[in-house]
Amino acid sequence: MLDEVLARAVRSPLGALLAAAVRRRGSPDGCRRAEDDGGMCRSIKTLRPPYAEQVTEQDVRAAALQYVRKISGFRAPAAHNAAAFDRAVEEVERATAALLESLEVRGSRS
């Protein structure tokens, strides 16, 4: 099933990057992975209740940065990629903040 998803995903440039990230077991940033986790680094924390009661802007920024690092394969981009890298981090950060603001967690105390 994962192979089918990856085959469809690689048809776009972003999909190709995602597929490469999922296939890669080693990582330039030294992130440890379990064999069955599809290659996702476990250092991105869950940022919604009840897993996180207080989420700061720094938490959201750190998650966005880690995501962009995983997708791009760069811990720190070269100068010619810095603007694109920084823009991606900002966009993911905005999308993450919007998602967290709009989630309704059932059974939570507001």
C-alpha positions, -999 to +999 in steps of 0.1 A: +000+000+000+028+024+009+044+017-025+011+026-043+009+059-024+045+067-031+041+059-068+012+084-070+030+110-049+062+111-070+043+126-099+048+161-085+081+178-074+069+180-038+057+144-039+092+133-051+108+150-021+082+134+002+088+100-013+125+103-009+121+113+027+099+084+035+123+059+018+154+072+035+163+053+067+195+073+074+193+110+080+219+138+079+206+152+112+210+119+130+174+114+138+166+078+150+138+060+134+118+028+142+116+003+113+078+006+111+074+043+112+077+051+075+109+071+080+093+099+100+115+115+126+100+113+161+113+147+173+083+166+161+060+168+192+022+166+191+011+202+197-026+197+206-043+189+239-042+167+258-006+160+246+004+197+250-014+220+273+007+251+266+020+255+231+043+285+224+052+302+192+086+286+197+070+252+198+052+258+165+083+273+149+105+243+160+080+218+145+078+238+113+116+239+111+119+202+118+093+194+091+111+215+065+144+199+074+130+164+070+113+172+036+143+191+022+170+168+036+190+199+048+197+207+084+209+241+072+205+251+036+232+265+013+230+302+007+213+298-026+185+278-010+182+298+022+153+321+010+132+291-002+140+272+030+130+301+053+099+308+033+088+272+036+094+273+074+072+304+077+045+289+055+044+257+075+045+277+108+014+297+096-004+266+085+004+248+118-008+277+139-041+279+118-046+242+122-041+243+160-065+272+163-092+255+143-091+221+159-119+211+182-107+184+207-137+166+220-138+161+257-113+188+264-119+215+290-119+250+275 
